[in-house]
Amino acid sequence: MVDLPSVRRLEAVGFRAWPATSTHYDGSWLVRLTAAHPSKRLNSVNPLDPSDTRDIAGRLETAGKQFAEYGRPLLVRQTPLAPPELVAFMDDAGWGRFGEAAVMMADLTGTLAMESVDGLEHLPSRDVPRFVNARIRVAGEDPALKAGLTEIVSAIKPETGLFLFEEPGFGPSAVALAVHDNDLAGILQLAVAPELRGRGIGAEVLHSAMRWARLRGARSAWVQAEIENEGALALYRKAGFREVYRYIYRGAARS
């Protein structure tokens, strides 16, 4: 049984950790749109109350027009907070399901957690452009996304740590972004250069971010990982993360 209050809180900190350029509410549906970046998390309708079932067809039609203005396909991010009636509507209309991801949490206060994140301290950078350049290179992303990613990272309001690892003669080897929000810390954008995977660098940058968050008062850390990314899931599980809930994206164009 999913703990809906925990889901609501993790959804809220997730929105703050990865802010969209445009946000507005239609009832309890949070509509997020970002012209500068195609991330599904930044361009989706996020229902936040299972009882909010008013005029589902009309509201989706309105949202679809808003997404079209941004040149984006209409996407609904279906979490355990999505009304069953909305899910049934999308099922009946033949909406596709894709992009399944798990939201996971780890305790930062226990003995095991303290042992896993102790060790050599890597201080985070404050240089957003340098971090973004490294993330683009390490993850093999389109350089055209550089300006949009810079805008997103710069807009994060909670305390943020930008972790950047480099290898002599190679350049950026791994990156991670930690966002400290009261007693929770999100770890996002973690990536390791393909040529250097399997050497423990991913665990090193993850533990550095966890240690930084714990020293700033975070008691728990959270991550989001796509189910198909078995390497990331294994890394997080080994570090003590356990699944809290899953979500998928629904889209009419992907039936």
C-alpha positions as CSV (number, residue, x, y, z in Angstrom):
1,M,0.0,0.0,0.0
2,V,1.5,3.3,-1.1
3,D,1.7,6.1,1.6
4,L,0.0,9.0,-0.2
5,P,1.3,11.7,2.2
6,S,4.8,10.6,1.5
7,V,4.2,10.6,-2.2
8,R,2.8,14.2,-1.9
9,R,5.8,15.4,0.0
10,L,8.3,13.8,-2.4
11,E,6.4,15.2,-5.4
12,A,6.6,18.7,-3.8
13,V,10.3,18.6,-3.2
14,G,10.8,17.1,-6.6
15,F,9.1,20.1,-8.2
16,R,11.3,22.5,-6.2
17,A,14.4,20.6,-7.1
18,W,13.8,20.6,-10.8
19,P,11.8,23.8,-11.5
20,A,9.8,24.4,-14.7
21,T,9.7,27.8,-16.3
22,S,5.9,28.0,-16.3
23,T,3.7,26.4,-13.7
24,H,0.0,26.8,-12.9
25,Y,-2.7,24.8,-11.2
26,D,-6.0,23.6,-12.8
27,G,-7.7,22.5,-9.6
28,S,-5.1,20.2,-8.1
29,W,-3.5,19.4,-11.4
30,L,-0.1,21.1,-11.6
31,V,0.7,22.0,-15.2
32,R,4.5,22.4,-15.9
33,L,5.9,23.7,-19.1
34,T,9.5,24.7,-20.1
35,A,10.2,26.1,-23.6
36,A,14.0,25.8,-23.2
37,H,14.2,22.1,-22.3
38,P,12.3,19.0,-23.5
39,S,12.5,17.0,-20.2
40,K,9.2,15.2,-19.5
41,R,9.3,16.2,-15.9
42,L,9.4,19.8,-17.0
43,N,6.6,19.4,-19.5
44,S,3.8,17.4,-18.0
45,V,0.4,17.6,-16.2
46,N,0.8,16.3,-12.7
47,P,-2.4,15.4,-10.9
48,L,-2.0,15.7,-7.1
49,D,-5.3,14.6,-5.6
50,P,-7.0,11.3,-6.4
51,S,-10.4,12.9,-5.7
52,D,-10.1,15.7,-8.3
53,T,-12.2,14.3,-11.1
54,R,-14.0,17.4,-12.4
55,D,-14.4,17.6,-16.2
56,I,-11.4,15.4,-17.1
57,A,-12.0,15.6,-20.9
58,G,-12.3,19.3,-20.9
59,R,-9.3,20.0,-18.7
60,L,-7.1,17.7,-20.9
61,E,-8.3,19.5,-24.0
62,T,-7.4,22.8,-22.4
63,A,-4.0,21.5,-21.4
64,G,-3.4,20.1,-24.8
65,K,-3.8,23.6,-26.3
66,Q,-1.3,25.0,-23.8
67,F,1.2,22.3,-24.6
68,A,0.8,22.9,-28.3
69,E,1.6,26.6,-27.8
70,Y,5.0,25.4,-26.4
71,G,5.5,22.9,-29.2
72,R,5.2,20.1,-26.8
73,P,3.0,16.9,-26.9
74,L,0.5,16.7,-24.1
75,L,1.9,14.4,-21.3
76,V,0.3,13.3,-18.1
77,R,2.6,12.1,-15.3
78,Q,0.7,9.3,-13.6
79,T,1.7,8.8,-10.0
80,P,-0.3,7.1,-7.2
81,L,-1.9,10.6,-6.8
82,A,-3.6,10.4,-10.2
83,P,-7.4,10.0,-9.9
84,P,-8.5,6.4,-10.9
85,E,-11.2,8.1,-13.1
86,L,-8.4,9.9,-15.0
87,V,-6.4,6.7,-15.4
88,A,-9.6,5.0,-16.8
89,F,-10.2,7.9,-19.2
90,M,-6.7,7.6,-20.6
91,D,-7.0,3.8,-20.8
92,D,-10.3,4.0,-22.7
93,A,-8.8,6.6,-25.1
94,G,-5.9,4.4,-25.8
95,W,-3.2,6.7,-24.4
96,G,0.3,5.1,-24.4
97,R,2.4,4.3,-21.3
98,F,6.1,5.0,-21.3
99,G,9.0,6.3,-19.3
100,E,8.3,4.3,-16.1
101,A,10.5,5.5,-13.2
102,A,11.0,4.6,-9.5
103,V,11.2,7.2,-6.7
104,M,13.5,5.9,-4.0
105,M,14.6,7.0,-0.6
106,A,17.6,6.3,1.7
107,D,18.1,7.0,5.4
108,L,21.1,9.3,6.0
109,T,21.1,9.0,9.8
110,G,21.7,5.3,10.5
111,T,25.0,3.6,11.1
112,L,25.1,1.9,7.7
113,A,24.3,5.2,6.0
114,M,27.0,7.0,7.9
115,E,29.5,4.3,6.9
116,S,28.5,4.5,3.3
117,V,29.0,8.2,3.0
118,D,32.0,8.8,5.2
119,G,35.4,9.1,3.6
120,L,37.2,11.7,1.5
121,E,35.2,14.8,1.1
122,H,34.6,16.2,-2.3
123,L,33.4,19.8,-2.2
124,P,30.7,20.9,-4.6
125,S,31.3,23.5,-7.3
126,R,29.4,26.8,-7.5
127,D,30.2,27.2,-11.2
128,V,26.9,26.4,-13.0
129,P,28.2,26.8,-16.6
130,R,31.1,24.5,-15.8
131,F,28.8,21.9,-14.3
132,V,26.4,22.1,-17.2
133,N,29.2,21.7,-19.7
134,A,30.4,18.6,-17.8
135,R,26.9,17.2,-17.6
136,I,26.3,17.6,-21.3
137,R,29.6,16.0,-22.2
138,V,29.4,13.1,-19.7
139,A,25.8,12.2,-20.5
140,G,26.3,12.6,-24.3
141,E,23.5,15.1,-24.5
142,D,22.8,17.6,-27.3
143,P,24.9,20.7,-26.7
144,A,21.9,22.7,-27.9
145,L,20.3,22.0,-24.5
146,K,23.1,23.9,-22.7
147,A,21.2,27.2,-22.3
148,G,18.1,25.5,-21.1
149,L,19.9,23.3,-18.6
150,T,21.8,26.3,-17.3
151,E,18.5,28.2,-16.8
152,I,16.9,25.3,-14.9
153,V,19.9,24.7,-12.5
154,S,20.2,28.5,-11.9
155,A,16.5,28.6,-11.0
156,I,16.7,26.0,-8.2
157,K,15.9,27.8,-4.9
158,P,16.9,25.3,-2.2
159,E,20.6,25.0,-1.4
160,T,22.3,23.1,-4.2
161,G,25.6,21.3,-4.5
162,L,27.1,20.7,-8.0
163,F,29.4,17.7,-7.9
164,L,31.9,17.4,-10.7
165,F,34.6,14.7,-10.9
166,E,37.5,14.9,-13.4
167,E,40.1,12.4,-14.6
168,P,43.6,13.6,-15.5
169,G,44.0,13.5,-19.2
170,F,40.3,12.7,-19.8
171,G,38.3,15.6,-18.4
172,P,34.9,15.4,-16.7
173,S,34.3,11.8,-15.5
174,A,31.1,12.1,-13.4
175,V,28.5,14.6,-12.2
176,A,25.7,14.8,-9.8
177,L,23.5,17.6,-8.4
178,A,22.3,17.5,-4.8
179,V,19.4,19.7,-3.6
180,H,19.0,20.2,0.1
181,D,15.4,21.0,1.1
182,N,14.8,20.9,4.9
183,D,15.3,17.3,6.1
184,L,15.3,15.9,2.5
185,A,17.9,15.9,-0.2
186,G,17.4,15.1,-3.8
187,I,20.2,13.7,-6.0
188,L,19.7,14.5,-9.7
189,Q,21.5,14.5,-13.0
190,L,24.0,11.8,-11.9
191,A,25.9,10.5,-14.8
192,V,29.3,8.8,-15.5
193,A,31.2,8.9,-18.7
194,P,30.6,5.7,-20.6
195,E,34.3,5.0,-21.0
196,L,34.8,5.1,-17.2
197,R,31.8,3.1,-16.0
198,G,32.4,0.0,-13.9
199,R,35.2,1.6,-11.9
200,G,33.2,2.8,-8.9
201,I,33.1,6.4,-9.9
202,G,29.3,6.5,-9.8
203,A,29.2,5.3,-6.2
204,E,31.9,7.8,-5.3
205,V,30.0,10.8,-6.7
206,L,26.7,9.5,-5.2
207,H,28.3,9.1,-1.7
208,S,29.9,12.5,-1.9
209,A,26.5,14.1,-2.6
210,M,24.9,12.1,0.2
211,R,27.6,13.1,2.6
212,W,27.2,16.8,1.7
213,A,23.5,16.6,2.2
214,R,23.8,14.8,5.6
215,L,26.3,17.4,6.9
216,R,23.8,20.1,6.0
217,G,21.0,18.5,8.1
218,A,19.3,16.2,5.6
219,R,18.0,13.0,7.2
220,S,16.8,11.3,4.0
221,A,17.9,11.4,0.4
222,W,15.7,10.7,-2.6
223,V,16.4,9.9,-6.2
224,Q,14.4,9.1,-9.4
225,A,15.5,6.4,-11.8
226,E,14.0,4.9,-14.9
227,I,13.1,1.3,-14.5
228,E,15.0,0.4,-17.7
229,N,18.3,1.8,-16.3
230,E,19.4,-1.3,-14.4
231,G,22.8,0.1,-13.7
232,A,21.4,3.2,-11.9
233,L,18.9,1.1,-9.9
234,A,21.7,-1.3,-8.8
235,L,23.9,1.7,-7.7
236,Y,21.1,3.3,-5.7
237,R,20.0,0.0,-4.0
238,K,23.6,-0.7,-3.0
239,A,23.7,2.8,-1.4
240,G,20.7,2.0,0.7
241,F,17.9,3.5,-1.4
242,R,14.5,1.7,-1.4
243,E,11.6,2.2,-3.7
244,V,8.7,4.3,-2.4
245,Y,6.5,4.5,-5.6
246,R,6.6,4.6,-9.3
247,Y,5.2,6.8,-12.0
248,I,4.7,6.6,-15.8
249,Y,4.0,9.1,-18.5
250,R,0.8,8.9,-20.6
251,G,0.5,10.4,-24.0
252,A,-2.2,10.2,-26.7
253,A,0.4,10.3,-29.4
254,R,2.1,7.2,-28.2
255,S,-0.8,4.7,-28.3
